[in-house]
Amino acid sequence: MYFRTVALRFLPGALLLLAACTESTTKTETGSRATAGKQESMAATAAAIDSTKRDSTKSAPSAANAKLLTAPDTTRAQDVAAFLSGLRPSSHSDLLALATKPAWKAFAKDQDRSWAKYRATHTTRMTKWARTELDSVHRSSPTIFYPFSGPDFLNVFTMFPTSQTYVLMGLEPVGSIPTRTSLANPKLFSTVKTSLWSVLNFSFFRTNDMAVDLKSMELNGALPLMMLFAVRTGNQIIAIRPVQLDATGQLTDRTADTTQVDASKPVLGVEMKLRGPDGQPKTVYYFSTDLSNQGLRAKPAPLAFVRALGPLTTYVKSATYLMHKSYFSEVRRLVLRRSRYVLQDDSGIAMKFFQKGAWKFNYYGTYKRPIPLFANHYQADLTRAYTDSLHPPKPLPFGTGYNWRQTDSNLLLAQRLIPLAN
């Protein structure tokens, strides 16, 4: 996230940056490899993916940030999100005084430029493409499941703007609505800018940088960025509620003190109620959880919760090829059994796991070999599909995933042809 645009001028630099990146801290691994007995944690994989170092004083969370999201002030959530995103708070907000300061004005001007560029290179093109290619998907996709998402409400909403419920899951801590003290901290603006830099330039987050950013005193988890993305995509925040999943996957208000990590404790999450640009209500859930087989054995609640949602449309991007692996088979099985549609780049579910005759595939863009870090996840099946002269892939007018350039990116839309499995 801290690489500057000068790196883009040189192909080696770009490849090095990509090799150090993933969509979110979620996209790391836990479990045992089929060929070796060593344990591989999700955090360890993140460290291997990103060797960027920071001053340790910047990464240590404060005691205040370890506290739970127990009683957020949702009446001011929209204004907080606007302030974070560089948009002017409402006239009755106590943040107006902060928005008159030169530092915020400079930050707001910078964010307007960044978002204008992103709209031109991504949002406008993605929206137009989705209206055409995902029209039938939109009509039958009330619920979107986005595993390994981190706080990325931005891309899932852009792809599926008419859906009613979005379920995001990642390893990032849930976080809370920033306090006025945090919003007044001069370090806030640089933290927000660096947190957004790679997602606005390359469409995905960098793993370890985001892990540090989301434990800082300015941004203590996924929620602040989700709020920011909500308002920058034209949504209005109505309410925010801290929630948790019990052992059976039931959603409840969060009441217990769960500041310490313990496998016996519930899965922490947040519920964000929105009013969409079209005036329709939406609900966004984020759960901080480990989706490896080992993590789901310890806390199976996320799978139970998703199964109870009914038919899904699943979205996967920049997922570090986790569902290619045997020790992420449980979440992969859930996606394949409960999804009507799967929209993914090549880092999602490997082609070999889709049951033959059970799915119809539409290919978009260009399939090239994965970036060097993930070279062993090359799929010959995809090369054959993308070079089929009788059924050539359709154009993809925007960049996405690790091969982030428009000319190098790919998406696959899989449509289920057989009844859903239980």
ROKE-384092 format. One record per residue: residue in one letter; x, y, z of N, C-alpha, C in turn. Coordinates in steps of 0.2 Angstrom, whole numbers, padded with zeros to 4 digits, always signed. Layout:
BEGIN
AXYZXYZXYZ...
This chain:
BEGIN
M+0004-0006+0000+0000+0000+0000+0004+0006+0000Y+0010+0005+0002+0015+0011+0003+0019+0012-0004F+0019+0007-0008+0022+0008-0014+0019+0014-0018R+0023+0018-0021+0021+0023-0025+0020+0022-0032T+0016+0026-0035+0015+0025-0042+0021+0025-0047V+0026+0027-0045+0032+0026-0049+0034+0019-0050A+0032+0015-0046+0033+0008-0047+0029+0005-0053L+0024+0008-0054+0020+0006-0060+0023+0007-0067R+0028+0011-0067+0032+0012-0073+0036+0006-0075F+0037+0002-0070+0042-0004-0072+0039-0010-0071L+0039-0015-0075+0036-0021-0075+0038-0025-0069P+0045-0025-0068+0047-0029-0062+0045-0027-0056G+0044-0020-0055+0042-0017-0049+0035-0019-0048A+0031-0019-0053+0024-0021-0053+0023-0028-0051L+0027-0032-0053+0026-0039-0052+0028-0040-0044L+0033-0037-0042+0036-0037-0035+0030-0035-0031L+0027-0030-0032+0021-0027-0028+0016-0032-0028L+0014-0035-0034+0009-0040-0034+0010-0046-0030A+0017-0048-0030+0019-0054-0026+0018-0053-0019A+0018-0047-0017+0017-0045-0010+0010-0044-0008C+0005-0045-0012-0001-0043-0010-0006-0048-0010T-0012-0047-0006-0018-0051-0006-0024-0047-0005E-0029-0049-0006-0036-0046-0005-0037-0043+0002S-0035-0048+0007-0036-0046+0014-0033-0050+0018T-0032-0048+0025-0029-0053+0030-0032-0059+0030T-0038-0060+0028-0042-0066+0028-0039-0071+0024K-0036-0069+0019-0033-0074+0014-0027-0077+0016T-0027-0080+0022-0021-0083+0024-0023-0090+0026E-0018-0094+0028-0020-0101+0029-0019-0104+0035T-0023-0109+0037-0022-0113+0043-0023-0120+0041G-0020-0125+0044-0021-0132+0043-0015-0136+0041S-0016-0142+0038-0010-0146+0037-0010-0147+0029R-0004-0147+0026-0004-0148+0019-0004-0156+0018A-0007-0158+0012-0008-0165+0011-0001-0168+0010T+0004-0165+0008+0011-0168+0007+0016-0166+0013A+0013-0163+0018+0018-0162+0024+0014-0161+0030G+0017-0163+0035+0013-0162+0042+0013-0156+0045K+0017-0151+0043+0018-0145+0046+0012-0141+0046Q+0011-0137+0052+0005-0133+0053+0006-0126+0049E+0001-0124+0046+0002-0117+0043-0003-0113+0045S-0002-0107+0048-0007-0103+0051-0009-0098+0046M-0015-0095+0046-0017-0090+0041-0012-0083+0042A-0010-0082+0048-0006-0076+0050+0001-0077+0047A+0003-0084+0047+0010-0085+0044+0010-0084+0037T+0005-0086+0033+0004-0085+0026+0004-0078+0024A+0001-0074+0028+0001-0067+0027+0008-0064+0028A+0011-0066+0032+0018-0064+0033+0023-0066+0027A+0021-0072+0025+0025-0074+0019+0024-0070+0013I+0017-0068+0012+0015-0065+0006+0018-0058+0006D+0018-0055+0012+0020-0047+0012+0026-0047+0017S+0032-0045+0015+0037-0044+0019+0039-0037+0021T+0034-0033+0019+0035-0025+0021+0035-0025+0029K+0039-0021+0031+0040-0019+0038+0038-0012+0040R+0036-0012+0046+0034-0005+0049+0037-0004+0056D+0037+0002+0058+0039+0004+0064+0035+0000+0069S+0037-0004+0074+0033-0008+0078+0029-0003+0083T+0031+0003+0084+0027+0007+0088+0020+0009+0084K+0020+0008+0078+0014+0010+0074+0009+0004+0074S+0011-0002+0075+0007-0008+0075+0004-0010+0081A+0006-0007+0087+0004-0010+0093-0003-0006+0095P-0008-0010+0095-0015-0008+0097-0015-0005+0104S-0019+0000+0105-0019+0003+0111-0024-0001+0116A-0024+0000+0122-0029-0003+0126-0036-0002+0125A-0037+0005+0123-0044+0007+0121-0047+0003+0115N-0042+0002+0110-0044-0002+0104-0046-0009+0105A-0044-0012+0111-0045-0019+0112-0052-0020+0115K-0056-0014+0117-0062-0015+0119-0067-0017+0114L-0073-0020+0116-0078-0022+0111-0082-0017+0108L-0085-0018+0103-0090-0014+0100-0097-0016+0103T-0098-0013+0109-0104-0015+0113-0109-0010+0112A-0108-0003+0112-0114+0002+0111-0112+0007+0107P-0112+0006+0100-0110+0011+0096-0116+0017+0095D-0114+0023+0094-0118+0028+0093-0120+0028+0086T-0125+0025+0084-0127+0024+0077-0131+0030+0074T-0133+0035+0079-0136+0041+0076-0131+0045+0073R-0125+0045+0074-0120+0049+0070-0115+0045+0066A-0117+0038+0064-0113+0034+0060-0112+0037+0053Q-0118+0039+0050-0117+0042+0044-0113+0048+0043D-0113+0052+0048-0108+0058+0048-0101+0056+0049V-0100+0051+0053-0093+0049+0054-0090+0046+0048A-0095+0042+0044-0093+0039+0038-0091+0044+0033A-0095+0049+0033-0094+0055+0028-0087+0058+0029F-0086+0060+0036-0080+0063+0038-0074+0059+0036L-0074+0052+0037-0069+0047+0035-0067+0047+0028S-0073+0048+0024-0072+0047+0017-0071+0054+0013G-0070+0059+0017-0069+0066+0014-0075+0069+0011L-0081+0067+0014-0087+0071+0012-0089+0075+0018R-0093+0080+0017-0095+0085+0022-0100+0082+0026P-0099+0082+0033-0104+0079+0037-0111+0084+0037S-0116+0081+0040-0122+0085+0039-0122+0092+0044S-0127+0096+0043-0126+0103+0046-0127+0102+0053H-0130+0097+0056-0131+0097+0063-0126+0093+0067S-0121+0090+0063-0116+0086+0066-0110+0090+0070D-0108+0087+0075-0103+0090+0079-0096+0089+0076L-0096+0086+0070-0090+0085+0066-0088+0091+0061L-0093+0095+0061-0092+0101+0056-0086+0105+0058A-0085+0106+0064-0080+0110+0066-0073+0107+0064L-0073+0100+0065-0067+0097+0062-0066+0097+0055A-0072+0098+0051-0071+0098+0044-0070+0105+0041T-0069+0110+0046-0067+0116+0043-0059+0117+0044K-0056+0112+0047-0049+0113+0048-0045+0112+0041P-0039+0115+0040-0036+0114+0034-0034+0107+0032A-0032+0103+0037-0030+0096+0036-0035+0092+0033W-0041+0093+0036-0047+0089+0033-0049+0091+0026K-0049+0098+0025-0050+0100+0018-0045+0098+0013A-0039+0097+0015-0034+0095+0010-0035+0087+0009F-0037+0084+0015-0038+0077+0014-0044+0075+0010A-0050+0079+0011-0056+0079+0007-0054+0080-0001K-0050+0085-0002-0049+0086-0009-0045+0080-0012D-0040+0078-0008-0036+0072-0011-0041+0066-0012Q-0045+0065-0007-0050+0059-0008-0055+0060-0014D-0057+0066-0015-0061+0067-0021-0057+0065-0028R-0051+0067-0028-0047+0065-0034-0046+0058-0035S-0045+0055-0029-0044+0047-0029-0050+0044-0031W-0056+0046-0029-0062+0042-0030-0064+0044-0037A-0063+0050-0040-0065+0052-0047-0061+0047-0051K-0054+0046-0050-0050+0042-0054-0053+0035-0054Y-0055+0032-0048-0057+0026-0047-0064+0025-0051R-0068+0030-0050-0075+0029-0054-0073+0029-0061A-0068+0032-0064-0067+0032-0071-0064+0026-0073T-0060+0023-0069-0056+0017-0071-0059+0010-0069H-0064+0011-0064-0067+0005-0061-0074+0005-0061T-0077+0009-0057-0084+0009-0055-0089+0010-0061T-0087+0015-0065-0092+0016-0071-0091+0010-0076R-0085+0007-0077-0085+0001-0081-0088-0005-0078M-0087-0006-0072-0089-0012-0068-0097-0012-0068T-0100-0006-0067-0107-0005-0066-0110-0006-0073K-0107-0004-0079-0110-0005-0085-0110-0012-0087W-0104-0015-0086-0103-0022-0087-0108-0027-0083A-0109-0025-0077-0113-0029-0072-0120-0029-0075R-0122-0023-0077-0129-0022-0079-0131-0027-0085T-0126-0028-0089-0127-0032-0095-0126-0039-0094E-0120-0041-0091-0118-0048-0090-0121-0051-0084L-0123-0047-0079-0125-0050-0073-0133-0049-0072D-0136-0046-0077-0143-0044-0076-0147-0050-0073S-0147-0056-0076-0151-0062-0074-0149-0064-0067V-0142-0063-0065-0140-0064-0059-0142-0060-0053H-0143-0053-0055-0145-0048-0051-0153-0050-0049R-0156-0052-0054-0164-0054-0052-0165-0059-0047S-0160-0064-0047-0161-0069-0042-0155-0070-0037S-0152-0064-0035-0147-0064-0030-0148-0060-0024P-0153-0061-0020-0155-0057-0014-0149-0057-0009T-0145-0063-0009-0140-0064-0004-0133-0065-0007I-0128-0061-0005-0122-0062-0008-0117-0064-0002F-0113-0070-0004-0108-0072+0001-0102-0070-0002Y-0097-0067+0002-0091-0065+0000-0086-0067+0005P-0083-0073+0004-0078-0076+0009-0071-0073+0007F-0067-0072+0012-0060-0069+0012-0061-0062+0009S-0066-0058+0011-0067-0052+0009-0063-0046+0012G-0062-0047+0019-0060-0041+0023-0065-0036+0023P-0064-0030+0023-0069-0025+0023-0071-0022+0016D-0070-0026+0011-0071-0024+0004-0079-0024+0002F-0083-0020+0005-0089-0019+0003-0090-0015-0004L-0084-0012-0005-0084-0008-0011-0085-0012-0018N-0081-0017-0019-0082-0021-0025-0088-0025-0025V-0090-0028-0019-0096-0032-0019-0102-0028-0021F-0103-0022-0018-0109-0018-0019-0109-0016-0027T-0103-0014-0029-0102-0012-0036-0105-0018-0041M-0103-0024-0039-0105-0029-0044-0112-0031-0043F-0115-0031-0037-0121-0033-0035-0125-0027-0031P-0127-0022-0035-0130-0016-0031-0137-0017-0029T-0141-0022-0032-0148-0023-0031-0149-0028-0025S-0144-0032-0023-0145-0037-0018-0147-0034-0011Q-0150-0038-0007-0153-0036-0001-0148-0037+0005T-0144-0043+0005-0140-0045+0011-0133-0047+0008Y-0128-0044+0012-0121-0046+0010-0118-0049+0016V-0115-0054+0015-0111-0058+0021-0104-0058+0019L-0100-0054+0023-0093-0054+0022-0089-0057+0028M-0084-0061+0026-0080-0064+0031-0073-0063+0030G-0069-0062+0036-0062-0061+0035-0059-0062+0042L-0052-0062+0042-0048-0062+0049-0048-0055+0052E-0049-0050+0048-0048-0043+0051-0053-0043+0057P-0050-0039+0062-0055-0038+0068-0061-0034+0066V-0066-0034+0070-0073-0031+0068-0072-0023+0068G-0069-0021+0074-0068-0014+0075-0075-0011+0077S-0074-0004+0077-0080+0000+0080-0080+0007+0076I-0086+0010+0078-0087+0017+0075-0081+0022+0078P-0077+0025+0074-0072+0029+0077-0075+0035+0081T-0072+0036+0087-0074+0041+0092-0072+0048+0089R-0074+0053+0092-0072+0060+0090-0065+0061+0091T-0062+0058+0096-0055+0059+0098-0051+0056+0092S-0053+0050+0090-0049+0047+0084-0050+0051+0078L-0056+0054+0077-0057+0058+0071-0053+0064+0071A-0051+0067+0077-0048+0073+0078-0040+0072+0078N-0038+0065+0078-0031+0064+0078-0028+0065+0071P-0022+0069+0071-0019+0071+0064-0017+0065+0060K-0016+0059+0063-0013+0054+0060-0019+0050+0056L-0025+0052+0057-0031+0048+0054-0031+0049+0046F-0029+0054+0044-0030+0055+0036-0025+0051+0033S-0019+0051+0035-0013+0047+0032-0015+0040+0032T-0018+0038+0038-0020+0031+0039-0025+0029+0034V-0030+0033+0033-0036+0031+0029-0033+0031+0021K-0029+0036+0020-0026+0036+0013-0022+0030+0011T-0017+0028+0016-0013+0022+0015-0017+0015+0015S-0023+0015+0019-0027+0009+0019-0031+0008+0012L-0032+0014+0009-0036+0014+0003-0032+0013-0003W-0025+0015-0003-0021+0016-0009-0021+0010-0013S-0020+0004-0011-0020-0002-0016-0027-0004-0018V-0032-0003-0014-0038-0005-0017-0041+0000-0022L-0039+0006-0022-0041+0011-0027-0037+0011-0033N-0031+0008-0032-0026+0008-0038-0026+0001-0041F-0027-0004-0037-0026-0011-0040-0032-0015-0038S-0037-0013-0035-0044-0016-0033-0043-0021-0028F-0037-0022-0024-0037-0027-0018-0033-0023-0013F-0034-0026-0007-0030-0024-0001-0023-0028-0001R-0018-0024+0002-0012-0028+0004-0012-0030+0011T-0010-0037+0012-0012-0040+0018-0009-0037+0024N-0003-0037+0025+0000-0036+0031+0000-0028+0033D+0000-0024+0028-0001-0017+0029-0008-0016+0032M-0013-0019+0029-0020-0018+0031-0021-0021+0038A-0017-0026+0040-0018-0029+0046-0015-0024+0052V-0010-0020+0050-0007-0015+0054-0012-0009+0055D-0014-0007+0049-0019-0001+0049-0025-0002+0053L-0028-0009+0052-0034-0010+0056-0033-0012+0063K-0027-0011+0066-0026-0012+0073-0023-0005+0076S-0023+0000+0071-0021+0006+0074-0026+0010+0078M-0023+0015+0081-0028+0019+0085-0033+0023+0081E-0032+0024+0075-0036+0028+0071-0042+0023+0067L-0040+0017+0065-0044+0012+0062-0043+0006+0066N-0048+0004+0070-0047-0002+0074-0050-0008+0072G-0052-0009+0065-0055-0015+0062-0058-0013+0056A-0062-0018+0053-0065-0018+0047-0070-0013+0046L-0074-0012+0051-0080-0007+0051-0079+0000+0049P-0074+0003+0051-0073+0010+0048-0072+0010+0041L-0069+0006+0038-0068+0006+0030-0074+0003+0027M-0078-0001+0030-0085-0003+0027-0089+0003+0027M-0089+0007+0033-0093+0013+0033-0091+0018+0027L-0085+0019+0027-0082+0023+0021-0085+0021+0015F-0084+0015+0013-0086+0012+0006-0094+0013+0005A-0097+0012+0011-0105+0013+0010-0107+0020+0008V-0104+0025+0011-0106+0031+0009-0103+0033+0002R-0097+0031+0001-0094+0033-0006-0097+0029-0012T-0101+0024-0010-0105+0021-0015-0112+0023-0015G-0114+0028-0012-0121+0031-0012-0126+0028-0007N-0123+0024-0002-0128+0022+0003-0128+0026+0009Q-0134+0026+0012-0134+0029+0019-0135+0025+0024I-0130+0026+0029-0130+0021+0035-0136+0023+0040I-0140+0018+0041-0146+0019+0046-0144+0016+0053A-0141+0011+0053-0140+0008+0060-0134+0003+0060I-0130+0003+0065-0124-0002+0066-0125-0005+0073R-0125-0012+0072-0126-0016+0078-0121-0021+0079P-0117-0021+0085-0112-0027+0086-0116-0033+0087V-0114-0039+0084-0117-0045+0084-0112-0051+0085Q-0115-0057+0086-0111-0062+0087-0114-0069+0085L-0111-0074+0083-0114-0080+0081-0113-0085+0087D-0118-0088+0089-0117-0093+0095-0115-0100+0091A-0114-0105+0095-0111-0111+0093-0115-0114+0087T-0122-0113+0087-0126-0116+0082-0127-0111+0076G-0123-0106+0076-0124-0101+0070-0130-0096+0071Q-0133-0096+0077-0138-0091+0078-0135-0084+0079L-0138-0079+0076-0136-0072+0076-0139-0069+0083T-0135-0066+0087-0137-0063+0093-0134-0056+0094D-0137-0052+0098-0133-0046+0100-0127-0048+0104R-0122-0044+0103-0115-0045+0107-0116-0042+0114T-0115-0047+0119-0116-0044+0126-0110-0047+0130A-0107-0052+0128-0101-0055+0132-0095-0051+0131D-0091-0052+0136-0084-0049+0136-0080-0054+0132T-0078-0052+0125-0074-0057+0121-0068-0053+0119T-0065-0050+0123-0059-0046+0121-0053-0051+0120Q-0053-0057+0123-0048-0062+0123-0050-0067+0118V-0045-0069+0114-0046-0074+0109-0047-0081+0112D-0052-0084+0111-0054-0091+0114-0058-0095+0109A-0056-0101+0108-0060-0105+0103-0067-0106+0105S-0068-0106+0112-0075-0108+0114-0079-0102+0114K-0077-0096+0113-0081-0090+0113-0084-0089+0106P-0089-0085+0106-0093-0084+0099-0089-0080+0094V-0092-0081+0088-0089-0077+0082-0091-0070+0082L-0087-0065+0082-0089-0058+0083-0090-0056+0076G-0095-0051+0076-0097-0048+0069-0100-0041+0071V-0103-0038+0065-0106-0032+0065-0112-0032+0060E-0117-0029+0061-0123-0029+0056-0123-0021+0055M-0123-0020+0048-0124-0013+0046-0130-0012+0042K-0135-0008+0044-0141-0007+0040-0140-0001+0036L-0142-0002+0029-0141+0004+0024-0148+0005+0021R-0148+0011+0018-0153+0013+0013-0149+0014+0007G-0151+0010+0002-0147+0010-0005-0148+0017-0009P-0144+0018-0014-0145+0024-0018-0152+0024-0021D-0155+0018-0022-0162+0017-0025-0167+0018-0019G-0165+0019-0013-0170+0019-0007-0172+0013-0004Q-0169+0007-0007-0171+0001-0004-0167-0001+0002P-0169-0005+0007-0165-0007+0013-0160-0012+0011K-0155-0012+0014-0149-0017+0014-0146-0019+0020T-0144-0025+0021-0141-0027+0027-0134-0030+0025V-0129-0027+0029-0122-0030+0028-0119-0033+0034Y-0117-0039+0034-0114-0042+0039-0106-0043+0038Y-0103-0042+0043-0096-0044+0043-0094-0048+0049F-0091-0054+0048-0089-0058+0054-0081-0059+0053S-0078-0059+0059-0071-0060+0060-0070-0067+0061T-0067-0071+0057-0067-0078+0058-0062-0082+0053D-0060-0087+0055-0055-0091+0051-0059-0097+0047L-0058-0096+0041-0062-0101+0036-0058-0107+0034S-0052-0108+0037-0049-0114+0036-0053-0120+0039N-0051-0126+0037-0055-0132+0040-0053-0132+0048Q-0047-0131+0049-0046-0131+0057-0049-0125+0060G-0050-0119+0057-0054-0114+0061-0061-0116+0061L-0064-0119+0056-0071-0121+0056-0072-0127+0061R-0068-0131+0062-0069-0136+0067-0069-0133+0074A-0065-0128+0075-0065-0125+0081-0072-0120+0082K-0073-0117+0077-0079-0113+0077-0083-0114+0071P-0088-0119+0070-0092-0120+0064-0098-0115+0063A-0099-0111+0068-0105-0106+0067-0105-0103+0060P-0100-0100+0057-0101-0097+0051-0104-0101+0046L-0102-0107+0045-0105-0112+0040-0112-0112+0041A-0114-0113+0048-0121-0114+0049-0125-0108+0048F-0122-0102+0049-0126-0096+0048-0127-0095+0040V-0122-0097+0036-0122-0096+0029-0127-0101+0026R-0127-0107+0029-0132-0112+0026-0139-0110+0027A-0140-0106+0032-0147-0104+0034-0150-0098+0030L-0145-0095+0026-0147-0089+0022-0151-0091+0016G-0151-0097+0014-0155-0099+0008-0150-0099+0002P-0153-0099-0004-0148-0099-0010-0144-0093-0010L-0138-0094-0012-0133-0089-0012-0130-0087-0019T-0128-0081-0020-0123-0080-0025-0116-0078-0022T-0111-0082-0024-0105-0081-0020-0100-0077-0025Y-0096-0072-0022-0092-0068-0025-0085-0069-0022V-0080-0070-0026-0073-0072-0024-0068-0068-0028K-0063-0064-0025-0058-0061-0029-0052-0061-0025S-0046-0061-0028-0040-0060-0024-0040-0064-0018A-0041-0071-0018-0042-0075-0012-0036-0079-0011T-0030-0078-0014-0024-0081-0013-0025-0089-0014Y-0030-0091-0018-0030-0098-0020-0032-0102-0015L-0035-0100-0009-0036-0104-0003-0040-0110-0005M-0046-0109-0008-0050-0114-0010-0048-0119-0015H-0042-0118-0017-0038-0123-0021-0036-0129-0017K-0035-0127-0010-0032-0132-0006-0036-0136-0002S-0033-0142+0000-0037-0147+0004-0040-0145+0011Y-0036-0140+0014-0038-0138+0020-0042-0132+0021F-0045-0130+0015-0051-0125+0014-0056-0129+0011S-0057-0135+0011-0062-0139+0008-0069-0138+0011E-0070-0136+0017-0076-0135+0020-0080-0129+0017V-0076-0124+0017-0080-0118+0014-0081-0118+0007R-0076-0122+0003-0077-0123-0004-0083-0127-0005R-0084-0132-0001-0090-0137-0002-0096-0133-0001L-0096-0129+0004-0102-0124+0006-0104-0120+0000V-0099-0117-0003-0100-0113-0009-0103-0117-0015L-0100-0123-0016-0102-0127-0022-0109-0130-0021R-0111-0131-0015-0118-0134-0013-0123-0129-0012R-0122-0123-0010-0127-0118-0009-0128-0112-0013S-0124-0112-0019-0123-0106-0023-0127-0108-0030R-0131-0103-0032-0134-0103-0038-0129-0100-0043Y-0125-0095-0041-0120-0092-0046-0114-0092-0042V-0108-0092-0045-0102-0090-0042-0098-0086-0047L-0097-0080-0045-0093-0075-0049-0086-0074-0045Q-0081-0076-0049-0074-0076-0046-0069-0075-0051D-0063-0073-0049-0057-0073-0053-0054-0080-0052D-0048-0081-0055-0045-0088-0055-0042-0090-0048S-0042-0085-0043-0040-0086-0036-0045-0089-0032G-0051-0090-0035-0057-0093-0031-0057-0101-0031I-0062-0104-0033-0062-0111-0033-0059-0114-0040A-0055-0119-0039-0051-0122-0045-0057-0125-0049M-0056-0125-0056-0061-0128-0060-0062-0135-0059K-0057-0139-0057-0058-0146-0056-0063-0148-0050F-0065-0143-0046-0069-0144-0041-0077-0143-0043F-0078-0140-0049-0085-0139-0051-0087-0146-0054Q-0092-0149-0052-0095-0155-0054-0097-0154-0062K-0094-0159-0066-0095-0159-0073-0103-0160-0074G-0105-0156-0079-0112-0156-0081-0117-0152-0076A-0114-0150-0070-0118-0146-0066-0118-0139-0066W-0114-0136-0070-0113-0129-0070-0112-0127-0078K-0114-0121-0079-0113-0117-0085-0108-0112-0084F-0103-0111-0088-0098-0106-0087-0098-0101-0092N-0097-0095-0090-0095-0089-0095-0089-0086-0093Y-0084-0085-0098-0077-0083-0096-0077-0076-0099Y-0073-0072-0095-0072-0065-0097-0065-0063-0096G-0062-0059-0100-0056-0056-0100-0050-0061-0103T-0045-0061-0099-0039-0065-0101-0036-0069-0096Y-0035-0075-0097-0032-0079-0092-0024-0080-0093K-0020-0078-0089-0013-0079-0089-0011-0083-0083R-0005-0085-0083-0002-0088-0077-0003-0084-0071P-0004-0087-0065-0004-0083-0059+0002-0079-0058I+0002-0074-0054+0009-0070-0052+0013-0075-0049P+0020-0074-0049+0025-0079-0047+0024-0082-0040L+0021-0078-0035+0020-0080-0029+0015-0086-0029F+0010-0086-0034+0005-0092-0034+0006-0096-0040A+0012-0096-0043+0013-0100-0049+0011-0107-0049N+0011-0110-0043+0009-0117-0043+0002-0118-0044H-0002-0113-0044-0010-0113-0045-0012-0112-0052Y-0007-0113-0057-0009-0112-0064-0014-0118-0065Q-0019-0116-0069-0025-0121-0071-0025-0122-0079A-0023-0128-0081-0023-0129-0088-0030-0129-0091D-0035-0131-0087-0042-0131-0089-0044-0124-0091L-0042-0119-0087-0043-0112-0089-0040-0110-0095T-0034-0112-0096-0030-0110-0103-0034-0113-0108R-0036-0119-0108-0040-0122-0113-0047-0118-0115A-0050-0116-0109-0056-0113-0110-0055-0106-0113Y-0050-0103-0111-0049-0096-0114-0046-0096-0121T-0044-0102-0123-0041-0102-0130-0046-0106-0135D-0052-0107-0132-0057-0111-0137-0059-0106-0142S-0057-0107-0148-0059-0103-0154-0067-0103-0155L-0070-0109-0154-0077-0109-0155-0081-0105-0150H-0079-0105-0144-0082-0101-0138-0077-0097-0135P-0075-0091-0138-0070-0087-0135-0073-0083-0129P-0069-0081-0125-0071-0077-0119-0073-0070-0121K-0078-0068-0117-0080-0061-0118-0076-0056-0115P-0076-0049-0118-0072-0044-0115-0073-0043-0108L-0068-0040-0104-0069-0038-0097-0066-0031-0097P-0070-0026-0097-0068-0019-0098-0064-0015-0092F-0062-0019-0087-0059-0016-0081-0054-0022-0078G-0050-0019-0074-0045-0024-0071-0047-0026-0064T-0045-0032-0062-0047-0035-0056-0043-0040-0054G-0042-0042-0047-0038-0047-0045-0030-0046-0045Y-0026-0051-0044-0019-0050-0044-0016-0048-0051N-0018-0051-0056-0016-0048-0063-0021-0042-0064W-0019-0037-0061-0024-0031-0060-0025-0027-0066R-0021-0027-0071-0022-0023-0077-0028-0026-0081Q-0031-0021-0084-0037-0023-0088-0036-0028-0093T-0030-0028-0097-0028-0033-0102-0026-0039-0099D-0025-0040-0093-0023-0046-0090-0028-0050-0085S-0033-0046-0084-0038-0049-0079-0043-0054-0081N-0046-0058-0077-0051-0063-0079-0056-0063-0073L-0062-0065-0076-0068-0067-0071-0072-0073-0074L-0074-0077-0070-0078-0083-0072-0085-0082-0069L-0090-0083-0073-0097-0083-0070-0099-0091-0071A-0100-0094-0065-0103-0101-0065-0110-0101-0063Q-0115-0104-0067-0122-0104-0066-0124-0111-0065R-0127-0112-0059-0129-0119-0057-0135-0122-0062L-0134-0128-0064-0139-0131-0068-0143-0137-0065I-0141-0139-0059-0144-0144-0055-0147-0141-0048P-0152-0144-0045-0154-0142-0039-0149-0141-0033L-0150-0136-0029-0146-0135-0023-0145-0141-0019A-0139-0142-0016-0139-0148-0011-0140-0145-0004N-0142-0149+0000-0143-0147+0007-0136-0146+0011
